[in-house]
Amino acid sequence: MAVANVAGSLLGTRVALRHGAGFVRVVFIVVVSALILKTAYDAFLK
């Protein structure tokens, strides 16, 4: 698990530096929106 954590942080850092803050903001909004939709689905429709 520690190896995956380090690998993810290195990959995330490289992507952020290569594509900039705008790309990171879009990815963050997409991931948070997906988590909100999944939580709402689990709470109300399941």
Secondary structure by P-SEA (a helix, b strand, c coil): caaaaaaaaaaaaaaaaaccaaaaaaaaaaaaaaaaaaaaaaaccc
